[in-house]
Amino acid sequence: RYTSRALFAQDRVSFGQGTHLLGALRHVSISVDNAWPDFGVNNKTSNSKTSPRIGLVHELSPAVSVFAGVGNGMSIPTNGIYASPPKPEGTRQTEVGLRLKDFHGWNLTAAWFDLARTNVPVSNPANPFQSIQTGEQRSSGIDLDATYRVDRNLTLMGHLTHQNPRITQDTTLKVGSQLFNV
């Protein structure tokens, strides 16, 4: 059983002509009851964390803006059998990009991103039926979004992402290898 509660506060402040700063805090409380009676596991854990997020947008013109942001997060893994209650997974996202809006019917966004996860569950070398949390994963790449408004009743959309999802720390898989199903 996974129960999550969150409280979120954010504020946007504008400076001069077209510069906007967004700051946010998110407080998360997560409780997990992870029972595997066949394996003698009955873990209960509760964790709380306050995570910051900050973003900056600068409008170069009414149609062109640049942006950057960074944020942290937390989750509790539930996809494994743990000898002791699992620790929170940490996440960190960084993004920098360019946005064109209402450019002859087009809205375009191009962004570079970097996502990192820590305390990722990996196979326990001492007991392959259990998981331990020593893994780290990272994915970085480029994200492209495009929409074109043909008329007021029809809009075309497209999205393309090129990423390099890789393992940066693991007990059984080779560091640097690609993540599965990404």
C-alpha positions as CSV (number, residue, x, y, z in Angstrom):
1,R,0.0,0.0,0.0
2,Y,1.4,3.4,-1.1
3,T,0.0,6.6,0.4
4,S,1.3,10.0,-0.7
5,R,0.3,13.5,0.6
6,A,1.8,16.7,-0.8
7,L,1.7,20.4,-0.1
8,F,2.9,22.7,-2.8
9,A,3.6,26.4,-2.7
10,Q,5.0,28.5,-5.5
11,D,5.4,32.2,-6.5
12,R,6.3,33.9,-9.7
13,V,8.0,37.3,-9.7
14,S,8.5,39.4,-12.8
15,F,11.5,41.7,-13.2
16,G,11.7,44.5,-15.7
17,Q,10.5,43.7,-19.3
18,G,9.9,40.0,-19.7
19,T,12.0,38.3,-17.1
20,H,10.1,35.9,-14.7
21,L,11.4,33.9,-11.8
22,L,9.4,31.0,-10.5
23,G,10.2,29.5,-7.1
24,A,8.4,26.6,-5.5
25,L,8.6,24.2,-2.5
26,R,6.8,20.9,-2.4
27,H,6.5,19.0,0.9
28,V,5.8,15.3,0.4
29,S,4.9,12.6,3.0
30,I,4.9,9.0,1.8
31,S,3.9,5.9,3.7
32,V,4.5,2.4,2.2
33,D,3.4,-0.9,3.6
34,N,5.4,-3.5,1.6
35,A,4.3,-7.0,2.6
36,W,5.7,-10.2,1.0
37,P,4.6,-13.0,3.5
38,D,6.0,-15.8,1.3
39,F,9.5,-14.2,1.7
40,G,9.1,-13.2,5.4
41,V,9.1,-9.5,4.5
42,N,6.7,-7.0,6.2
43,N,8.3,-3.5,5.8
44,K,6.5,-0.3,6.8
45,T,8.1,3.0,6.1
46,S,7.2,6.7,6.3
47,N,9.3,9.5,4.8
48,S,8.9,13.2,4.4
49,K,10.9,15.7,2.4
50,T,10.7,19.3,1.2
51,S,12.0,19.7,-2.3
52,P,12.8,23.0,-4.1
53,R,12.2,24.0,-7.7
54,I,13.3,27.1,-9.4
55,G,12.8,28.4,-13.0
56,L,13.7,31.4,-15.0
57,V,12.1,32.7,-18.2
58,H,13.3,35.6,-20.3
59,E,11.2,36.9,-23.2
60,L,13.5,38.1,-25.9
61,S,10.5,39.3,-27.9
62,P,6.7,38.6,-27.7
63,A,7.3,35.5,-29.7
64,V,10.7,34.2,-28.5
65,S,11.7,33.2,-25.0
66,V,14.5,31.3,-23.3
67,F,14.0,29.3,-20.1
68,A,15.9,27.3,-17.5
69,G,14.9,25.3,-14.5
70,V,16.0,22.9,-11.9
71,G,14.0,20.8,-9.4
72,N,14.3,17.9,-6.9
73,G,11.9,15.2,-5.9
74,M,11.4,12.0,-3.9
75,S,9.6,8.7,-4.3
76,I,9.6,5.4,-2.5
77,P,10.3,2.3,-4.6
78,T,7.7,-0.5,-4.3
79,N,8.8,-2.8,-7.1
80,G,11.0,-5.2,-5.1
81,I,11.5,-7.3,-2.0
82,Y,13.6,-5.5,0.6
83,A,15.2,-7.0,3.7
84,S,14.7,-3.6,5.4
85,P,12.4,-0.8,4.6
86,P,13.4,1.0,1.4
87,K,14.9,4.5,1.5
88,P,13.5,7.3,-0.6
89,E,14.7,7.6,-4.2
90,G,16.0,11.0,-5.0
91,T,15.4,12.8,-8.3
92,R,16.9,15.9,-9.9
93,Q,15.9,17.5,-13.2
94,T,17.7,20.3,-15.0
95,E,16.4,21.9,-18.2
96,V,17.4,24.7,-20.6
97,G,15.5,25.7,-23.7
98,L,14.1,28.0,-26.3
99,R,10.4,28.6,-27.1
100,L,8.7,30.3,-30.1
101,K,5.0,31.1,-29.7
102,D,2.5,32.2,-32.3
103,F,5.2,32.3,-35.0
104,H,3.0,32.2,-38.2
105,G,0.7,29.6,-36.6
106,W,3.6,27.6,-35.1
107,N,4.5,27.0,-31.4
108,L,7.9,25.4,-31.1
109,T,10.0,24.4,-28.0
110,A,13.5,22.9,-28.0
111,A,15.1,21.9,-24.7
112,W,18.1,20.1,-23.3
113,F,17.4,18.1,-20.2
114,D,19.3,16.0,-17.6
115,L,17.4,13.7,-15.2
116,A,19.1,11.9,-12.4
117,R,17.8,9.2,-9.9
118,T,19.6,8.1,-6.8
119,N,18.9,5.2,-4.4
120,V,17.6,3.2,-7.3
121,P,16.7,-0.5,-6.4
122,V,19.1,-3.0,-7.8
123,S,19.5,-6.8,-7.4
124,N,21.2,-7.8,-4.2
125,P,24.4,-9.8,-5.1
126,A,24.1,-11.8,-1.9
127,N,20.4,-12.7,-2.4
128,P,19.1,-12.4,-6.0
129,F,15.4,-12.5,-4.7
130,Q,15.9,-9.2,-2.8
131,S,16.7,-5.7,-3.8
132,I,19.1,-3.2,-2.3
133,Q,19.3,0.6,-3.1
134,T,22.7,1.5,-4.3
135,G,21.9,2.3,-7.9
136,E,22.0,5.5,-9.8
137,Q,20.6,6.3,-13.2
138,R,20.8,9.3,-15.5
139,S,19.1,10.4,-18.7
140,S,20.0,13.4,-20.7
141,G,19.0,14.6,-24.1
142,I,17.0,16.9,-26.3
143,D,13.3,17.4,-26.4
144,L,11.4,19.0,-29.4
145,D,7.7,20.0,-29.4
146,A,5.8,21.6,-32.3
147,T,2.2,22.5,-32.8
148,Y,0.7,24.2,-35.9
149,R,-2.7,25.7,-35.9
150,V,-4.2,25.0,-39.4
151,D,-7.4,26.8,-38.5
152,R,-9.5,27.3,-35.4
153,N,-10.8,23.7,-35.5
154,L,-7.6,21.9,-36.4
155,T,-4.2,21.8,-34.7
156,L,-1.4,19.5,-35.6
157,M,1.1,18.3,-32.9
158,G,4.4,16.6,-33.0
159,H,7.0,15.6,-30.4
160,L,10.5,14.2,-30.7
161,T,12.9,13.2,-27.9
162,H,16.5,12.0,-28.2
163,Q,17.9,10.8,-24.9
164,N,20.8,8.8,-23.5
165,P,19.4,6.8,-20.6
166,R,22.2,5.1,-18.8
167,I,23.2,3.3,-15.6
168,T,25.8,5.3,-13.5
169,Q,25.9,2.9,-10.5
170,D,24.7,-0.7,-10.1
171,T,25.6,-4.0,-8.4
172,T,25.0,-6.4,-11.4
173,L,24.6,-4.3,-14.6
174,K,27.5,-2.6,-16.3
175,V,27.9,1.1,-15.5
176,G,27.4,3.1,-18.7
177,S,25.0,0.6,-20.2
178,Q,21.6,1.7,-21.5
179,L,18.5,1.5,-19.3
180,F,15.8,-1.0,-20.3
181,N,12.5,0.2,-21.7
182,V,13.3,3.8,-22.0
